[in-house]
Amino acid sequence: MNTFDLQKPTSIESAAALLPTSSDSRQAVLLAGGQDLLGELKDGLVEPERVVNLKGVAGLDAMNWEADGSLTLGALVTLQSLAEEPRVLEEMAVLAEAAQQVGSPQIRSVGTVGGNLNQRPRCWYYRNADSVCLKKGGTHCFAQLGENKYNAILGGGPTYIVHPSDLAPALVALGASAVLVSPRGRRTVLLSEYYLLPADDGITRETIREPDEVLASVHVPVQRQGMRSTYIKFRERGSYDWALSSVALCLWMSDGMTTGARLVLGGVAPTPWRCESSELLLVGHAVDEQTIRRVVDEALRQAEPLSDNAYKVPLTKGLVTRALQTLAS
């Protein structure tokens, strides 16, 4: 690990002013909970001259319920506090369940909303300091023809990473927005538009966040009455592991019929993967066996497995089926 200058700004604006205008991570990186950054520093994946610690910025650890019933999460809200918030558990179960399934209790106690949403890929070729893969400026995605058990089956190419966040699918399902701050001011973007596919300028980066922007907060809008939601995750180990596949599902039902749905997959694509065509198949129908079959088949219709990850197709179909059955019962 190289030596670096540790900066401790006290405002979000001064933090943004310490960031570079180019994408060169050798200049400066942000520190939130540090769970992902510390690993990258130790592995030599980033060697910044400056680390900008956000912990001194007042208010970034605040979780605020607004007057209209919406929720604002500061970037430094810990995953454990989010998982334990009674009103989140009651009104947005999908979000509390996603937070609860991140890592271990120790990780959740220091891991943050902003850090979880912005963590870098877990692909072992990317994480290997000696492997100059496409995401690190090389010419090939080694996972395409190499060891790809954990890589993407949807939305891949020319790289085949999967986005590792548990919170992201849940927040996309809830229609959340991200607030970004830079020396140019503030902007708000839907979280569904925050993440980039590799084919859409997302080869060496995963989000639309500019190098001199800080994710300040996430805003979760008030949900329509009658929402049921859940987050289901399958991982190789019982704890402290990333998703092989996950499902964030929100359903609105009336008199046994679905009036609205949002279905987002995690662990199978370079971004949280929203299944809008499957959502349309749910609306106006009871969640019966026939509807479930149509929905799960449509959700994975575009899947293109690599040599070692075809198992993710039936696995994900099973998770979607379980989520639908859970909310419909």
N, C-alpha and C positions, 0 to 999 in steps of 0.2 A: 504494500500500500504506500503510495506516495504521500509526502507531506502536503498539506493544503491550508489555506487561510479560512478560518471559521468565522463567518459573519452572523450577527444576531440582531436583525432589524426589529423595530418595535411597531412598525406599521406595514400593512400589505403593500402600500405604494413604494415604501423604501425597499422592501424585499424585491419587488419587480424591477426597481432601478438597479439592483445588483446583478441582474441576469444579463446574459449576452444577447445580442440581436441576431446572432447566427446560431445554427444548430450544433455548434462545436461544444460537446459536453466537457471538453478539457478546460473550458473557461470557468463554468459554474454549474452547480446542480443544487436542487432543492432538497432539504431534509425535513420530513414530517415525522412519522413514527420511526423511520430508519430501518424497518425490517428488510425491505428490498434493497435499499441503497447500500447498507452495510455489506450485504453479500456481494454486490457488484464491485464495491471498493476492494474487498478482500480478494476477489477473483481477478482483479485487474481489468475488469470490463469498462470501468470509467476511471479516469485519473484527473480529476478536476483541480484547477488552481484554487477554486473557492467553493466552499459549501455554505449555502444560505439556510440557516436554521430558522424555521418558522415558529418555534415554540414561544418566542417572546412577543408575538403579535397578538395583542389583546382581542378577544372575541372569536378567534378561530376555533376554539374548542366549545363553542356554544351550540346548543340544540334548542331552537325556538319554535314554539307553536304560534302561528300568526292568528290574527283575529278572524280570518276567513276559514280557519281550520287547516290551512296548509302548513307544511313543515320546512324549516330552513336548518340545514346541517352545515356547521362550519367544517372546514377541511380537516381540522384537528380533532373533531369528535372521535372518541375511541370506539372501536367496534364493540367492545363489551358494554359500554354505556348505551349504545344504540340497541343492542340485543336485549337489554334489560329495561328499556323505557316502556312503562306500562301502556301508554297510549299507542305507541308504535305496535306493540304486541296485539292490541285490541283492534286497531283500525288499518294497519298495514302489516299483517302477519308475514307476508312474503319478504319484507325487508328485515324484520327481526330474525326470521328463520335463516336468511342468508348470512346475516352478521354472525349469528350463533355458530354457523358451520365453518367459519374461517379458522384455520390453524388450530392452535391450542389456547387454553385460557391465558397463558402467559403472553402469547402473541396478540390476542384480542385486547389485552389490557393496555398495550402500547400501540398497536396498529391503528391506523386512522382511516377515516372515510376517503380523504384525498389520496393517501398513499395506496389504498386498495384499488381505487379507480385508475391510478396511473402507473401501477407496477409494470415492469418490463416482462417480456415473455420468459417462460420457464423451459423452452426447448433446449435440450442438452447441447445442441450444436452452438446455439447462441451463448449459453452459459459457459462453454469451454473457451478459455482465454486463447487457446492455441488454434481454434477453429475459426477461420475467417470466412464466415458464411455470408449469404447475400444481405442479411440484415446489418452486418458489420462492415459493409463495403466490398464484400467479395463478389464473385461472379455466379455462384451457385447456392441454391437452397439444398443443403446436404440431406435434409430430411426427406426430400421428394423421392429419392432412390435409396436412402439409407435406413437408419433405425427410426421408424415413424409411428410407433405404437401409440404415442400420446398426441399426435398432431391432428390437423384439421381434416374434416370430411366435408365441410361446407365452406364456400367462399375462399378456398385456398388458391394459391398461385399468383405471382411467382414464388412467394414464400408460403409456408404451411404452418405457421404458429397458431396456437389457440390463445385467446385472451384469458388470463388466469383469474380475473376478478370474480368473486361471488356476489358482491354488491351490485356490479354493473347490470347483470340481467334483471335483478329485482327492481332496480331504479328505472331502467328502461321500461319495464312492464308498468311501472307506476306513472310514466310520463314525466319524469323528473328533468330538470334543466341544470346546467352548470354555469356558475358565474365566474368569469375570468377577468383578472385585473392585470394591466400592463401600464407602462408609461404613457400610453395613448388613451387610457381610460378603462372603462368596464364594458364587457359585452356578455350577453346571455345566450347560450346555445342549448338546444335540446340534447339530452344525453344520447338519444338515439342517433344524433348527427355528430357526436363528439368523436366517435371512433372511426378509424380508416381501415378499409380493406387494403391488402397489399396492392391490388390492381388499381387502387384509387389514391396513389401517392403515399401509400402506407408501407413502403418497403423498409425504410430505416426508422420509421416512427410509427406509433400506433394511434395517435390522436391528432386533432386539428390544433391543439394547444401550441402557440408559437413559443420560441425559445425564451422570450422575455415576458411570458404570461404566467401568472400564478392562479391555480384553481383555488378560489377563495371560499366558495360555498356551493352547496347543492340545494335546489328548491324542489320540494315534492308537492305538487298541487293537491288540493282537496279532492278526494275521490267521491264519485257518485254513491248515493246510498245503496246498500245491498251488495257491496263488493265482498267476495270471498277470495282469498288468495293463499298461495303456498309456494314454498321453495323446496325442491327435492334435489339432492346431490348424491352422485355415486362416486366414490373414491376408492383407490386401491387399498389403502390402509384405513382403519376405522377412525383415525384422528390425524391431525397435523399433515394434511395432504390436500392437493389441488384436485379439482373435479376432473374425472374422466368424461363426465357428462353431467349436466344439471338442467333443471327446468324451473323457470319462474312463470307462474300462471296466476292471472287475475280473471275472475268470472263474475259477471252480473247476471242474476237470474230472477225471474218473476213467474209465478205459477208453473214452475217446473220447466220453463223455457229459458234459454240463454238470450239475454238482451245485449250483451257486450262481452268481449274477451280480449285479453292480451296474453300472448304466448311467446316467451323469449327463451332461447337455449343458450347454455354456457358450456365451455369445455370442448366445443366441437367446431368452432370457427374462429377466425382472427378477431372478430368483434362479437359482442352480444348479438345473437342471431334471432331477429324477430320473425315470426312465422305468420305474416299477415294473411296469406291465403288460407291458412288453417283456421285463423280467427274467424274469417268470413263463413267458413263451413259450420261453425258453432252457432252463429247468431240466428235466432229464429227456430232453433231445434232443441229438443231435449237431449241431455247428455246420456244417451243410451249406447249399447254396444255397437250398433251400426254407425252412429255418428263418431264415436271414438275411433273406430277403425279408419274411417275416412280422414279424420283429423290427423292421426299419427302417420298415415301413409303420405299425406300431403306435406307434412312437416319435414319429412326426410326424402321427399321425391327428388330433390336436386343433389343428394349426397353423392360424392365421388371419393370413396375410400382409397387410401394408399395401400401399399402392400401388407402392412401389419395392423391396420386399424379398422378393418371392416366390422369388427365386433361392436363398434360404437353405434352402428345403425340399429340393430335390434335392442341394444342397451338403451339408447335414447327413446326409441319407440315405447319401451317398457316404462321408462320414467314418465313420459307424457301421459301414457295410459293411467299410471298410478295417480298422477296429479289430478287428472280429470275425474277419476273415480272418487278421490278423496273429497274434492269440492262439491261434487254432485250428490254425495250421500247425505 
